[in-house]
């Protein structure tokens, strides 16, 4: 008996997202870090120096679809944990401990990600990337129309 692969739809996207997120959260939990903190820490880690707190909170708000107050709270949590540090009156920077944690969790998730994506042809990944980017763009526009 052959099964027809599912057509891309919200359920398929959600199942893939939550399956991958569960892998990441398993790694993060061993280090006492939440998913929201990980997303925020990554933004600071890939920045080329201190970043405006409003910018990082705005990026977290946009990425996770949370409100600004919650995003600022996550930044505060990372500062309290010594993973981010204030830089002047309006900027934050990643600390050595934050950079080490980011490197560690990235290294621990890399082999999991490699196994998940192993054997998927590059052209399929490119098509999936384009389609999911378009879905994200359109969903963001719909959300902006609903909330704006």
Backbone as a ProteinNet text record, in pm:
[ID]
protein_1_A
[PRIMARY]
XXXXXXXXXXXXXXXXXXXXXXXXXXXXXXXXXXXXXXXXXXXXXXXXXXXXXXXXXXXXXXXXXXXXXXXXXXXXXXXXXXXXXXXXXXXXXXXXXXXXXXXXXXXXXXXXXXXXXXXXXXXXXXXXXXXXXXXXXXXXXXXXXXXX
[TERTIARY]
84.6	0	89.4	60.8	137.3	56.6	127.5	59.3	102.9	9.5	37.1	93.6	206.1	260	158.2	153.8	56.4	91.6	-11.2	7.2	39.8	127.5	163	38	18	-95.3	-57.3	-141.4	-104.6	-70.7	-139.8	-112.7	24.9	59.2	189.5	300.8	282	380.6	393.2	281.5	283.4	349.9	318.9	380	531.9	577.3	721.5	785.1	721.9	773.7	786.3	679.1	681.1	772.2	788.7	882.4	1025.8	1060.3	1194.9	1215.7	1114.6	1125.4	1144.1	1077.3	1093.3	1237.7	1302.1	1443.7	1527.5	1505.5	1579.7	1551.5	1425.3	1391	1448.5	1464.4	1528.3	1671.9	1743.1	1881	1882.3	1797.3	1794.8	1763.4	1672.9	1633.9	1752.9	1843.2	1962.8	2050.2	2031.2	2111.6	2029.5	1903.4	1818.5	1776.6	1762.2	1727	1594.2	1509.7	1381.7	1399.5	1299.7	1300.7	1309.1	1227.8	1229.8	1367.4	1428.1	1561.6	1662.8	1650.2	1741.4	1731.1	1610.2	1590.3	1652.6	1631.2	1684	1836.3	1890.6	2035.8	2101.3	2038	2092.7	2105.5	2004.6	2009.9	2129	2157	2273.1	2403	2402.5	2524	2567.4	2472.8	2508.1	2528	2494.6	2517	2667.5	2707.8	2849.9	2880.3	2845.6	2869.2	2740	2742.4	2621.8	2506.7	2386.5	2267.3	2166.7	2093.9	1990.5	1888.9	1857.4	1761	1626.3	1582.8	1455.2	1458.3	1572.8	1585.8	1576.9	1649.2	1646.5	1507.1	1443	1307.2	1210.1	1228.3	1143.5	1160.2	1285	1309.4	1247	1256.4	1196.3	1043.9	988.3	843.9	797.9	870.4	833.8	851.8	959.9	988.8	893.7	866	787.1	640.9	605.8	467.2	422.5	511.4	479.1	476.1	420.8	416.9	551.7	570.5	698.4	734.9	636.2	664.7	723.3	668.6	720.2	861.8	886.4	1020.4	1121.6	1084	1173.2	1196.4	1094.7	1109	1212.2	1211.8	1309.9	1451.1	1466.5	1596.6	1639.5	1546.6	1578	1620.6	1553.1	1589.9	1733.5	1769.5	1905.2	2009.2	1973	2063.3	2079.8	1969.6	1975.4	2058.2	2053.9	2129.9	2276.7	2312.4	2449.9	2486.2	2386	2409.9	2412	2342.5	2349.2	2388.5	2444.1	2480.5	2440.7	2394	2364.5	2492.7	2479.1	2591.4	2541.4	2578.4	2525	2380.9	2309	2171.5	2068	2101.6	1997.3	2041	2159.3	2208.4	2234.6	2239.5	2281	2386.6	2469.1	2570.2	2571	2613.8	2625.9	2751.7	2744.1	2859	2937	3052.9	3129.4	3048.3	2976.9	2892.9	2781.2	2722.4	2617.8	2671.4	2789.1	2850.8	2884.6	2934	2966.5	2840.4	2733.7	2607.9	2554.1	2558.1	2510.7	2592.5	2723.3	2810.8	2782.1	2762.2	2736.1	2603.9	2497.7	2367.2	2365.1	2435.2	2444.2	2517.2	2626.1	2702.4	2621.8	2541.5	2460.3	2343.1	2289.7	2176.4	2220.5	2343.2	2390.3	2377.4	2421.6	2407.3	2261.3	2177	2034	1975.3	2007	1958.4	2010.9	2138.1	2197.4	2124.1	2089.7	2018.1	1875.9	1810.4	1674.1	1671.1	1770.4	1772.6	1850	1913.8	1995.8	1913.2	1971.1	1908.8	1800.4	1767	1667.4	1742.3	1703.5	1774.8	1775.7	1887.4	1903.1	1790	1749	1642.5	1510.2	1485.1	1363.9	1372.4	1490.8	1509	1491.6	1540	1525.6	1378	1303.8	1160.6	1087.9	1115.8	1050.9	1083.7	1208	1247.5	1170.7	1158.6	1084.6	936.7	877.4	734.8	709	789.4	767.6	794.9	890.4	914.3	793.6	734.1	614.9	496.3	479.1	372.2	391.7	515.2	544.9	513.4	557.2	533.2	382.9	307.6	163.5	92.7	133	72	103.1	227.1	262.8	177.4	153.2	69.8	-73.7	-126.4	-261.9	-271.7	-169.8	-168.3	-162.4	-78.7	-70.3	-204.8	-276.2	-406.9	-508.5	-497.1	-590.2	-562.3	-435.6	-399.2	-362.6	-346.5	-300.4	-410.4
-117.1	0	123.7	217.7	341.3	453	540.8	656.5	780.5	866.4	991	1090.5	1152	1252.6	1364.2	1420.6	1527.2	1652.6	1724.3	1854.7	1952.6	2047.3	2146	2220.5	2224	2294.2	2334.3	2411	2455.7	2341.5	2231.2	2119.6	2059.2	2039.9	1984.4	2077.8	2207.6	2305.3	2300	2298	2295.7	2168.7	2055.4	1930.5	1932.4	1984.2	1993.5	2091.6	2205.4	2306.1	2249.6	2188.5	2141	2020.8	1939.5	1827.6	1880.3	1975.2	2033.3	2114.6	2188	2268.4	2179	2064.4	1972.3	1924.1	1898.7	1860.5	1972	2094.2	2208.5	2230	2226.4	2250.6	2143.9	2022.2	1917.4	1955.6	2005.5	2051.4	2171.9	2268.3	2390.7	2363.3	2269.8	2238	2188.6	2116.4	2069.5	2184.7	2300.7	2418	2526.1	2494.4	2588.2	2710	2692.4	2803.3	2772.7	2874.3	2857.8	2882.9	2843.8	2868.4	3018.2	3098	3242.6	3301	3254.2	3302	3263.4	3144.2	3098.3	3184.8	3216.5	3301.2	3438.4	3493.2	3625.1	3622.1	3521.2	3509	3494.9	3421.4	3404.6	3539	3624	3756.4	3836.7	3827.7	3898.4	3832.9	3700.9	3626.8	3655	3671.9	3692.6	3839.7	3928	4071.1	4098.7	4201.3	4236.3	4340.7	4310.5	4403.2	4431.5	4532	4566.9	4601.2	4570.1	4593.2	4674.1	4759.9	4838.5	4744.1	4768	4683.7	4683.8	4798.2	4806.6	4721.8	4719.3	4641	4491.5	4447.4	4304.5	4264.3	4348.5	4317.8	4317.7	4409.5	4413.4	4289.6	4245.4	4123.5	4001.3	3994.1	3881.8	3887.5	4006.7	4024.3	3975.3	4015	3973.9	3825.9	3769.8	3628	3536.4	3571.1	3481.1	3521.7	3635.4	3685.8	3703.7	3763.9	3797.5	3948.9	4000.9	4146.1	4199.6	4329.6	4393.5	4378.8	4388.6	4376.3	4238.1	4135.1	3999.9	3986.2	4045.4	4040.7	4111.3	4226.4	4298	4216.8	4145.6	4059.6	3949.1	3893.5	3790.2	3849.5	3970.1	4036.9	4054.3	4097	4113.6	3980.9	3872.2	3740.3	3704.6	3733.4	3702.3	3790.8	3914.9	4003.1	3950.5	3913.7	3860	3732.6	3652.5	3527	3549.2	3672.6	3702	3660.9	3638.4	3598.1	3717.2	3823.4	3952.4	4055.1	4166.4	4274.7	4406.5	4501.5	4635.3	4698.9	4772.6	4846.1	4988.6	5077	5212.3	5212.5	5314.1	5328.5	5253	5217.5	5159.2	5034.4	4985.9	4870.1	4753.1	4633.9	4513.7	4443.2	4365.8	4286	4147.3	4051.1	3915.3	3908.4	3835.7	3817.9	3694.7	3674	3553	3428.7	3434.3	3319.7	3297.1	3405	3392.7	3335	3381.7	3330.2	3181.8	3144.1	3003.5	2916.8	2963.7	2888.9	2875.2	2983.3	2978.6	2877.6	2880.3	2786.7	2642.6	2621.2	2485.9	2430.8	2510.4	2460.4	2444.5	2531.9	2518	2389.5	2361.2	2239.1	2113.9	2120	2003.5	1980.7	2087.8	2070.1	2039.8	2074.4	2055.1	1911	1810.9	1674	1629	1679.8	1646.2	1701.5	1827.5	1891.2	1818.6	1782.5	1711.9	1581.2	1508	1381	1404.3	1508.5	1537.8	1571	1647.4	1691.4	1597.6	1496.5	1404.6	1340.9	1340.4	1271.8	1349.6	1466.4	1547.7	1623.5	1604.5	1670.9	1823.3	1884.3	2029.9	2103.8	2052	2121.5	2116.4	2007.1	2000.3	2099.7	2111.4	2207.2	2350	2377.5	2511.5	2544.2	2447.7	2469.8	2490.2	2404.7	2417.3	2552.9	2595.9	2725.8	2840	2835.2	2940.5	2940	2823.3	2813.7	2859.2	2812.4	2850.6	2999.5	3055.9	3200.3	3278	3232.2	3297	3282.1	3164.7	3144	3238	3249.5	3339.1	3482.9	3526.6	3663	3693.3	3601.1	3622.9	3617.4	3525.1	3516.6	3641.9	3692.3	3816.8	3932.9	3938.5	4045.8	4033.8	3912.9	3891.8	3931.8	3894.9	3929.7	4080.5	4146.5	4293	4356.6	4302.1	4355.6	4335.4	4223.5	4195.3	4279.5	4305.6	4373.3	4519.6	4560.9	4697.5	4792.2
0	0	0	-87.1	-92.5	-29.1	35.8	93.2	17	-6	-75.6	24.7	-9.1	83.1	103.8	223.1	247.7	168.6	132.3	69.8	182.9	154.3	255.3	300.1	431.4	489.7	632.2	699.9	834.5	931.4	922.5	1013.3	986.1	860.7	825.2	873.7	853.2	898.7	1050.8	1119.7	1267.1	1319.8	1260.8	1306.9	1289.3	1175.6	1152.2	1250.4	1270	1362.9	1504	1553.3	1691	1710.3	1609	1618.9	1629.6	1545.2	1548.8	1675.8	1716.4	1838.4	1960.7	1964.3	2076.5	2087.6	1974.5	1977.4	2039.2	1991.6	2043.7	2191.9	2230.8	2370.9	2463	2413.1	2492.7	2524.4	2425.6	2445.8	2538.8	2513.5	2593.4	2739.8	2764.6	2902.5	2984.3	2920.7	2992.8	3039.4	2977.8	3011.5	3082.7	3115	3187.7	3107.4	2976.5	2887.6	2818.6	2808.9	2738.9	2589.4	2512.8	2369.1	2341.1	2410.8	2390.3	2423.1	2530	2564.9	2458.6	2403.5	2299.5	2174.3	2133.4	2015.9	2039.4	2157.5	2191.1	2198.9	2263.4	2276.1	2138.9	2050	1914.8	1843.9	1858.2	1793.8	1843.9	1972.2	2027.5	1983.5	1972.1	1935.5	1792	1702.4	1561.6	1527.6	1621.7	1600	1604.8	1536.1	1533.5	1639.5	1763.1	1873.1	1946.6	2033.9	2109.3	2015	2058.9	1976.5	2058.1	1989.9	2057.3	2119.5	2244.5	2315.1	2242.3	2193	2120.1	1993.2	1927	1804.4	1834.7	1936.8	1969.6	2017.2	2098.8	2144.3	2025.8	1933.2	1814	1727.9	1712.2	1633.8	1700.9	1832.9	1906.6	1893.8	1907	1891.8	1754.8	1651.6	1516.4	1492	1543.8	1520.2	1595.6	1721.7	1806.6	1819.5	1761.3	1766.7	1911.7	1991.8	2130.2	2140.8	2250.6	2262.5	2310	2293.5	2324.4	2471.7	2560.1	2703.4	2735.1	2672.4	2694.5	2638.5	2522.6	2463.6	2553.7	2607.1	2699.1	2826	2869.6	2987.5	2962.8	2842.1	2807.3	2808	2755.7	2759.8	2905.4	2990.7	3133.3	3197.1	3160.4	3213.3	3175.5	3050.9	3004.8	3073.1	3101.1	3175.5	3318.4	3381.7	3518.8	3526.7	3419.7	3416.7	3378.1	3346.2	3308.8	3166.9	3083.7	2945	2850.3	2887.8	2820.9	2926.3	2880	2971.3	2908.3	2991	2937.8	2884.5	2778.5	2719.3	2699.1	2787.4	2781.1	2827.5	2785.2	2834.4	2752.1	2627.6	2542.3	2466	2493.3	2418.7	2512.3	2451.8	2523.6	2440.1	2507.5	2439.3	2500.9	2422.4	2473	2560.2	2669.6	2757.9	2714.5	2774.5	2745.4	2780.5	2894.3	2933.6	2832.5	2781.6	2680.3	2550.8	2510.8	2388.5	2404.2	2521	2545.9	2542.7	2605.9	2605.5	2463.5	2387.5	2249	2169.1	2184.4	2111.9	2153.7	2281.7	2332.6	2280.3	2291.4	2245.9	2094	2023.5	1877.4	1840.9	1910.7	1883.7	1917.2	2021.6	2060	1964.5	1906.6	1815.2	1672.5	1637.3	1499	1450.5	1528.8	1477.4	1467.9	1556.7	1548.2	1419.2	1392.1	1269.8	1146.9	1149.4	1034.8	1007.4	1114.2	1094	1042.8	1091.2	1046.8	897.8	851.3	712.1	619.7	674.8	594.6	482.9	364.8	252.2	180.3	228.7	157.7	48.2	-76.4	-186.3	-171.7	-209.8	-201.5	-271.9	-387.5	-460.4	-383.9	-312.3	-229.4	-113.8	-53.3	55.4	4.4	-115.4	-173.2	-198.8	-253.5	-278.5	-145.5	-48.2	83	145.7	134.3	188.6	124.3	-8.4	-79.2	-40.2	-34.9	-2.8	140.8	233.3	372.9	395.3	324.8	334.9	283.9	174.3	120.9	216.8	274.5	372.9	491.4	539.6	651.9	616.1	499.9	455.2	449.1	391.7	378	513.5	599.2	732.2	813.6	802.5	872.1	822.2	692.2	635.3	686.6	692.7	744.2	891.7	969.1	1110.8	1127.6	1047.4	1055	1021.6	925.3	887.7	1000.4	1069.8	1180.1	1303.6	1329.1	1452.7	1433.3	1309.3	1281.2	1268
[MASK]
++++++++++++++++++++++++++++++++++++++++++++++++++++++++++++++++++++++++++++++++++++++++++++++++++++++++++++++++++++++++++++++++++++++++++++++++++++

